[in-house]
């Protein structure tokens, strides 16, 4: 599996294009905006988009979902159904966060803990990790030990919990109980900023390190 991180929107959100080496079939995770940059990455890598995957429904992650899905005639998978209210609030999110355009959409499939999503010969495992939003999910590729964690965890930090239905304790539990057991050597792409590993965050992250009670 190959990937390309495509920072989009004024929030520099890490939209990610994943694709299968063998089939050149691809999925784009969290197309928040700047659809021209997403289109460019798809074309430059010579891949065929099969689906849109969403970690959660904040506008910087989901703002271009409908546009991408319609352009390529592909399904939308994710997030968990508890984030439906954030999708319904996209018109309000446009105003609140200063976005020019985004549309409400209906996922083809809501995702739950234990589900899998696939494109080409690639299968990603789904982990339900609420706290930043109530319906946040994470995608994990076990063969390459790579995760796309959205806004659950960052290098040296973790997701905000002051948005509606965010919860600090729940987010910490999601990280420690659902992500860290996947292994210290797992690399992760966060929703914003540089990549890290779960092991590094267990050692040094001031919010969720092993030494933090």
C-alpha positions in Angstrom: 0.0 0.0 0.0 1.2 3.5 -0.9 -0.1 6.8 0.4 0.2 10.6 -0.1 -0.7 13.2 2.4 -2.5 16.1 0.9 -2.8 19.1 3.3 -6.1 20.9 2.5 -8.1 23.9 3.8 -6.8 26.8 5.8 -6.6 24.3 8.7 -4.0 22.3 6.7 -5.8 19.0 7.4 -4.0 15.9 6.4 -6.3 14.5 3.7 -4.7 11.2 2.6 -4.8 9.3 -0.6 -4.2 5.5 -0.1 -3.8 3.1 -3.0 -3.1 -0.5 -3.8 0.2 -1.1 -5.6 -1.1 -4.1 -7.5 -4.4 -2.7 -8.8 -3.9 1.1 -8.6 -7.3 1.3 -6.8 -7.5 4.0 -4.2 -9.4 5.6 -1.4 -9.2 9.1 -0.1 -9.5 9.7 3.6 -11.0 13.0 4.9 -11.4 15.2 1.8 -12.0 18.4 3.7 -11.7 20.8 0.8 -9.3 22.0 -2.0 -10.7 19.4 -4.3 -8.4 20.5 -7.1 -5.4 19.3 -5.0 -7.1 15.9 -4.4 -7.9 15.6 -8.1 -4.3 16.4 -8.9 -2.9 13.7 -6.5 -5.2 11.1 -8.0 -4.1 12.0 -11.5 -0.4 12.3 -10.8 -0.3 8.9 -9.1 -2.3 7.2 -11.9 -4.8 5.7 -9.6 -8.6 5.0 -9.8 -10.6 6.3 -6.8 -12.9 3.6 -5.4 -14.3 5.3 -2.3 -14.2 8.2 0.2 -13.5 7.3 3.8 -14.2 9.6 6.7 -12.8 9.6 10.3 -15.3 12.2 11.4 -17.5 14.9 10.1 -15.9 18.2 11.1 -15.9 20.4 8.0 -12.1 20.5 7.6 -12.2 16.7 7.2 -15.5 16.3 5.4 -16.3 19.5 3.5 -15.5 18.2 0.0 -17.0 14.7 0.6 -20.0 15.1 -1.6 -18.1 16.9 -4.3 -15.4 14.1 -4.5 -18.0 11.3 -4.3 -20.1 12.8 -7.0 -17.1 13.6 -9.3 -15.8 10.0 -9.2 -19.1 8.2 -8.6 -17.9 6.5 -5.5 -19.3 5.4 -2.1 -18.8 7.3 1.2 -17.9 5.0 4.1 -17.8 6.4 7.6 -17.8 7.9 10.1 -19.8 6.2 12.9 -23.5 7.2 12.9 -23.0 9.3 16.1 -21.4 11.9 13.9 -24.6 12.4 11.8 -25.4 15.6 13.7 -22.1 17.1 12.5 -23.0 16.3 8.9 -26.4 17.9 9.4 -24.7 21.0 10.8 -22.4 21.5 7.8 -24.3 24.7 6.8 -23.6 26.1 10.3 -20.0 24.8 10.2 -19.4 26.8 7.0 -20.3 30.0 8.8 -18.6 29.2 12.0 -15.3 28.2 10.5 -15.2 30.5 7.5 -15.4 28.0 4.7 -16.6 29.0 1.2 -18.5 25.9 0.3 -19.4 22.5 1.6 -22.5 20.3 1.2 -24.5 17.9 3.4 -24.1 14.3 2.3 -25.4 10.9 3.3 -22.8 8.2 3.9 -23.3 5.0 1.9 -22.2 3.1 5.0 -21.8 4.0 8.7 -18.8 2.3 10.3 -18.4 0.5 13.6 -15.7 -1.1 15.7 -14.5 -4.3 14.0 -15.6 -3.3 10.5 -13.2 -3.3 7.6 -13.1 -1.2 4.5 -11.3 -2.2 1.3 -10.0 -0.9 -2.0 -8.1 -3.0 -4.5 -6.3 -5.7 -2.5 -6.0 -3.5 0.6 -8.1 -4.0 3.7 -8.2 -1.4 6.5 -9.5 -2.2 10.0 -11.9 0.2 11.6 -11.6 1.3 15.3 -14.3 3.3 17.0 -12.5 6.1 18.9 -15.0 8.7 20.2 -14.0 11.7 22.3 -13.0 14.4 19.8 -16.4 13.8 18.2 -18.9 11.1 19.3 -18.6 9.2 16.0 -14.9 9.3 15.3 -13.3 6.2 13.7 -9.7 5.3 12.9 -8.3 3.3 10.0 -5.5 0.8 10.4 -3.5 -1.2 7.9 -2.1 -4.1 9.8 0.4 -5.3 7.1 2.3 -2.0 7.0 1.5 -1.0 10.6 0.1 2.4 9.5 -2.9 4.2 10.9 -4.9 7.2 9.9 -6.2 8.6 13.2 -7.9 11.8 12.2 -8.1 14.2 15.2 -7.9 11.5 17.9 -4.1 11.8 18.5 -1.3 14.1 17.3 2.4 14.2 17.8 2.7 15.6 21.3 -0.9 16.3 21.7 -4.5 15.0 21.2 -7.8 16.1 19.8 -9.8 19.0 21.2 -12.8 18.0 23.3 -14.5 21.4 23.7 -16.8 21.0 20.7 -20.4 19.7 21.1 -20.5 16.2 22.4 -16.7 16.0 22.9 -15.4 14.3 26.0 -11.9 14.4 27.4 -12.0 11.2 29.4 -13.6 9.3 26.5 -10.9 10.4 24.2 -8.1 9.3 26.5 -9.8 5.9 26.9 -10.1 5.6 23.1 -6.3 6.3 22.7 -5.1 4.0 25.5 -7.5 1.2 25.1 -8.2 1.0 21.4 -5.1 2.5 19.7 -2.0 1.9 21.8 -2.6 -1.9 22.0 -2.0 -2.1 18.2 1.7 -1.7 18.9 4.4 0.8 19.7 5.8 0.4 16.2 2.6 1.6 14.5 3.1 4.8 12.6 0.2 7.2 12.4 -1.0 10.0 10.2 -2.8 12.5 12.3 -5.5 14.9 11.1 -3.0 17.8 11.3 0.8 18.1 11.7 3.6 15.6 11.4 3.4 11.8 11.7 4.6 9.9 14.8 4.4 6.4 16.3 2.2 5.1 19.1 5.4 4.2 21.0 6.7 7.7 20.8 3.4 9.1 22.1 3.3 6.5 25.0 6.8 7.8 26.0 6.5 11.5 25.5 2.9 12.7 25.0 2.0 15.0 27.9 -1.7 13.9 27.7 -1.6 10.2 27.2 2.0 9.0 28.0 2.2 5.9 30.2 3.5 8.0 33.1 0.5 10.3 33.0 -2.2 9.2 35.4 
